[in-house]
Amino acid sequence: MSASAIFVLDLKGKVLICRNYKGDVDMAEIDHFMPLLMQNEEEGLLCPVISHGNVHFMWIKHSNLYLVATTNKNSNASLVYSFIYKLVEVFTEYFKELEEESIQDNFVVVYELLDELMDFGFPQTTDSKILQEYITQEGTKLEVAKSKVPTTVTNAVSWRSEGIKYKKNEVFIDVIESINVLVNANGSVMSSDIVGSIKLKTMLSGMPELRLGLNDRVLFALTGRDKGKTVVMEDVKFHQCVRLSRFESDRTISFIPPDGESELMSYRINTHVKPLIWIESVIEKFSHSRVEIMVKAKGQFKKQSVANNVEVRVPVPSDADSPKFKTSTGNAKYVPEKNLVVWTIKSFPGGKEFLMRAHFGLPSVENDEMEGKPPITVKFEIPYFTVSGIQVRYMKIIEKSGYQALPWVRYITQSGDYQLRTNV
């Protein structure tokens, strides 16, 4: 079973808008949500599901709003949460920003969307592109012809409209990989993995059938072509357009794509990753006097690749002042509200080493508060490069009219949760 009702509340717990889907939970039950939430917060027992009697509240906080689903059954919590996050995504597509003001300014549209997104507690049409075909933000004129629901909603292919036409047929494929790395103070990699996604920008006429081929180790083993570099993908998640039965039987990724931009799939590769940008730091703290910081950054990737917009964020004591910097490249600045030094390097070629020195004054009076040891974090983006070695081997585009279409592929590696712990 799914949700009985959906509520959108402000920060004080006042109901801005709600929709009762099943009528089996008293709508006044929502009055208990905010007091229970406050009580749990005070006791340090915050939980994603809050219960009052036999009524359960599943909630998230977004901006200055609470989105709450109620149920009195043993509902599928992951389904309800997926729906609430989808709700946020759809509202953001419609109103650019989802906050109290955008709900108040668009009551009619919000109510129409709540009507279409869910029926009797079960998610229905949740694709914002399709919803925008018949729920618009413009004033509606009473025209009989306009009152028809698009056939897309009742089609087998609910994510793509019929009759799409382009002068030039193209598909842009972005393979984006984020590296998560945790390095301890001794320089050992404690945990690392790669989280990837394949994004499409489709500009194709008609109802094309696409087939995507990757250097998937399971596929190569099935076909007996174990040549070259292959990857083992875990936790693979597909867009609804992918034919799962086909993928499970012969690992073929076959689909009719949504028009425009979409995420085709996401995956995780659980492997030992060598940190692409290695950081060595020496932080010397002289009590009641000063802090000296020396940070060395080295690019541990191919020389022909370049990391763009590199940011090395070095934590400093909260009572530090009078910053002085010296860098071999890029520029460093002190961000006092976050107690950080941010060293920015626009272009960082592979195999190069750069140095940054910082000097801070410390007050003569000792700070009584014990401070933690936040890690150094790094942000970067390396185009035309994937750390896992995943490759798009082919993209076949089949359409009954037989037009020629061009697939374009781009690879990007970027930092995810990239942390290096320090001794100080």
Solvent accessible surface area in square Angstrom, and as a share of the most:
residue,aa,sasa,rsa
1,M,100,0.45
2,S,1,0.01
3,A,0,0.00
4,S,1,0.01
5,A,1,0.01
6,I,1,0.01
7,F,4,0.02
8,V,1,0.01
9,L,1,0.00
10,D,14,0.07
11,L,84,0.42
12,K,181,0.77
13,G,19,0.19
14,K,127,0.54
15,V,51,0.30
16,L,18,0.09
17,I,16,0.08
18,C,39,0.23
19,R,59,0.22
20,N,52,0.27
21,Y,20,0.08
22,K,34,0.14
23,G,55,0.53
24,D,56,0.29
25,V,10,0.06
26,D,98,0.51
27,M,57,0.25
28,A,56,0.44
29,E,35,0.16
30,I,10,0.05
31,D,101,0.52
32,H,72,0.32
33,F,0,0.00
34,M,25,0.11
35,P,81,0.51
36,L,38,0.19
37,L,1,0.01
38,M,99,0.44
39,Q,92,0.41
40,N,27,0.14
41,E,87,0.39
42,E,148,0.66
43,E,98,0.44
44,G,64,0.61
45,L,110,0.55
46,L,95,0.47
47,C,56,0.34
48,P,81,0.51
49,V,52,0.30
50,I,6,0.03
51,S,59,0.38
52,H,63,0.28
53,G,76,0.73
54,N,102,0.52
55,V,9,0.05
56,H,57,0.26
57,F,0,0.00
58,M,6,0.03
59,W,31,0.11
60,I,16,0.08
61,K,113,0.48
62,H,59,0.27
63,S,69,0.44
64,N,48,0.25
65,L,0,0.00
66,Y,14,0.05
67,L,1,0.01
68,V,1,0.00
69,A,0,0.00
70,T,1,0.01
71,T,2,0.01
72,N,41,0.21
73,K,85,0.36
74,N,152,0.78
75,S,17,0.11
76,N,79,0.41
77,A,43,0.34
78,S,78,0.50
79,L,59,0.30
80,V,0,0.00
81,Y,38,0.14
82,S,71,0.46
83,F,4,0.02
84,I,0,0.00
85,Y,129,0.49
86,K,61,0.26
87,L,1,0.00
88,V,16,0.09
89,E,95,0.42
90,V,1,0.01
91,F,0,0.00
92,T,51,0.30
93,E,89,0.40
94,Y,10,0.04
95,F,21,0.09
96,K,155,0.66
97,E,114,0.51
98,L,6,0.03
99,E,60,0.27
100,E,47,0.21
101,E,110,0.49
102,S,15,0.10
103,I,0,0.00
104,Q,79,0.35
105,D,104,0.54
106,N,33,0.17
107,F,84,0.35
108,V,106,0.61
109,V,16,0.09
110,V,0,0.00
111,Y,98,0.37
112,E,73,0.33
113,L,0,0.00
114,L,0,0.00
115,D,64,0.33
116,E,62,0.28
117,L,0,0.00
118,M,2,0.01
119,D,85,0.44
120,F,115,0.48
121,G,0,0.00
122,F,80,0.33
123,P,43,0.27
124,Q,98,0.44
125,T,23,0.13
126,T,30,0.17
127,D,33,0.17
128,S,16,0.10
129,K,85,0.36
130,I,4,0.02
131,L,0,0.00
132,Q,72,0.32
133,E,81,0.36
134,Y,50,0.19
135,I,6,0.03
136,T,60,0.35
137,Q,95,0.42
138,E,134,0.60
139,G,74,0.71
140,T,123,0.72
141,K,156,0.66
142,L,187,0.93
143,E,78,0.35
144,V,136,0.78
145,A,85,0.66
146,K,154,0.65
147,S,87,0.56
148,K,163,0.69
149,V,85,0.49
150,P,27,0.17
151,T,91,0.53
152,T,3,0.02
153,V,41,0.23
154,T,119,0.69
155,N,41,0.21
156,A,103,0.80
157,V,26,0.15
158,S,36,0.23
159,W,37,0.13
160,R,2,0.01
161,S,24,0.16
162,E,113,0.51
163,G,61,0.59
164,I,28,0.14
165,K,173,0.73
166,Y,71,0.27
167,K,214,0.91
168,K,123,0.52
169,N,20,0.10
170,E,17,0.08
171,V,0,0.00
172,F,74,0.31
173,I,1,0.00
174,D,26,0.13
175,V,1,0.00
176,I,33,0.17
177,E,0,0.00
178,S,23,0.15
179,I,0,0.00
180,N,42,0.22
181,V,3,0.02
182,L,36,0.18
183,V,3,0.02
184,N,35,0.18
185,A,41,0.32
186,N,133,0.68
187,G,31,0.30
188,S,58,0.38
189,V,38,0.22
190,M,104,0.46
191,S,63,0.41
192,S,19,0.12
193,D,28,0.14
194,I,2,0.01
195,V,62,0.36
196,G,2,0.02
197,S,16,0.10
198,I,0,0.00
199,K,85,0.36
200,L,4,0.02
201,K,88,0.37
202,T,0,0.00
203,M,55,0.25
204,L,0,0.00
205,S,16,0.11
206,G,21,0.20
207,M,59,0.26
208,P,0,0.00
209,E,37,0.16
210,L,0,0.00
211,R,73,0.27
212,L,2,0.01
213,G,2,0.02
214,L,5,0.02
215,N,4,0.02
216,D,5,0.03
217,R,114,0.42
218,V,63,0.36
219,L,20,0.10
220,F,15,0.06
221,A,70,0.55
222,L,111,0.55
223,T,72,0.42
224,G,65,0.62
225,R,102,0.37
226,D,104,0.54
227,K,159,0.67
228,G,75,0.72
229,K,131,0.56
230,T,12,0.07
231,V,8,0.04
232,V,63,0.36
233,M,15,0.07
234,E,65,0.29
235,D,96,0.50
236,V,44,0.26
237,K,138,0.59
238,F,35,0.15
239,H,42,0.19
240,Q,110,0.49
241,C,5,0.03
242,V,8,0.04
243,R,95,0.34
244,L,100,0.50
245,S,87,0.56
246,R,83,0.30
247,F,17,0.07
248,E,137,0.61
249,S,82,0.53
250,D,54,0.28
251,R,47,0.17
252,T,22,0.13
253,I,5,0.03
254,S,0,0.00
255,F,0,0.00
256,I,24,0.12
257,P,0,0.00
258,P,5,0.03
259,D,35,0.18
260,G,18,0.17
261,E,117,0.53
262,S,23,0.15
263,E,74,0.33
264,L,1,0.01
265,M,2,0.01
266,S,24,0.15
267,Y,4,0.02
268,R,61,0.22
269,I,13,0.07
270,N,92,0.47
271,T,57,0.33
272,H,142,0.63
273,V,5,0.03
274,K,121,0.51
275,P,5,0.03
276,L,7,0.04
277,I,0,0.00
278,W,49,0.17
279,I,11,0.05
280,E,85,0.38
281,S,39,0.25
282,V,76,0.44
283,I,24,0.12
284,E,89,0.40
285,K,109,0.46
286,F,75,0.31
287,S,73,0.47
288,H,94,0.42
289,S,50,0.32
290,R,85,0.31
291,V,0,0.00
292,E,53,0.24
293,I,4,0.02
294,M,50,0.22
295,V,0,0.00
296,K,58,0.25
297,A,0,0.00
298,K,77,0.33
299,G,1,0.01
300,Q,51,0.23
301,F,19,0.08
302,K,120,0.51
303,K,163,0.69
304,Q,148,0.66
305,S,13,0.08
306,V,53,0.30
307,A,0,0.00
308,N,51,0.26
309,N,89,0.46
310,V,0,0.00
311,E,40,0.18
312,V,0,0.00
313,R,60,0.22
314,V,0,0.00
315,P,18,0.11
316,V,11,0.06
317,P,17,0.11
318,S,55,0.36
319,D,43,0.22
320,A,9,0.07
321,D,68,0.35
322,S,71,0.46
323,P,54,0.34
324,K,135,0.57
325,F,67,0.28
326,K,149,0.63
327,T,43,0.25
328,S,77,0.49
329,T,42,0.24
330,G,41,0.39
331,N,96,0.49
332,A,17,0.13
333,K,118,0.50
334,Y,43,0.16
335,V,22,0.12
336,P,77,0.49
337,E,139,0.62
338,K,122,0.52
339,N,52,0.27
340,L,29,0.14
341,V,1,0.00
342,V,8,0.05
343,W,0,0.00
344,T,42,0.25
345,I,2,0.01
346,K,154,0.65
347,S,62,0.40
348,F,0,0.00
349,P,40,0.25
350,G,5,0.05
351,G,37,0.36
352,K,104,0.44
353,E,88,0.39
354,F,35,0.14
355,L,56,0.28
356,M,0,0.00
357,R,125,0.46
358,A,3,0.02
359,H,56,0.25
360,F,0,0.00
361,G,15,0.14
362,L,22,0.11
363,P,51,0.32
364,S,87,0.56
365,V,119,0.68
366,E,100,0.45
367,N,54,0.28
368,D,139,0.72
369,E,136,0.61
370,M,187,0.83
371,E,80,0.36
372,G,63,0.60
373,K,133,0.56
374,P,76,0.48
375,P,36,0.22
376,I,2,0.01
377,T,41,0.24
378,V,2,0.01
379,K,107,0.45
380,F,10,0.04
381,E,68,0.31
382,I,0,0.00
383,P,31,0.20
384,Y,176,0.67
385,F,27,0.11
386,T,22,0.13
387,V,36,0.21
388,S,11,0.07
389,G,18,0.18
390,I,2,0.01
391,Q,100,0.44
392,V,21,0.12
393,R,83,0.30
394,Y,74,0.28
395,M,20,0.09
396,K,107,0.46
397,I,35,0.18
398,I,82,0.42
399,E,19,0.09
400,K,199,0.84
401,S,85,0.55
402,G,54,0.52
403,Y,50,0.19
404,Q,166,0.74
405,A,23,0.18
406,L,90,0.45
407,P,56,0.35
408,W,122,0.43
409,V,61,0.35
410,R,120,0.44
411,Y,49,0.19
412,I,19,0.10
413,T,0,0.00
414,Q,57,0.26
415,S,19,0.12
416,G,36,0.35
417,D,85,0.44
418,Y,3,0.01
419,Q,53,0.23
420,L,6,0.03
421,R,111,0.41
422,T,13,0.08
423,N,112,0.58
424,V,71,0.41
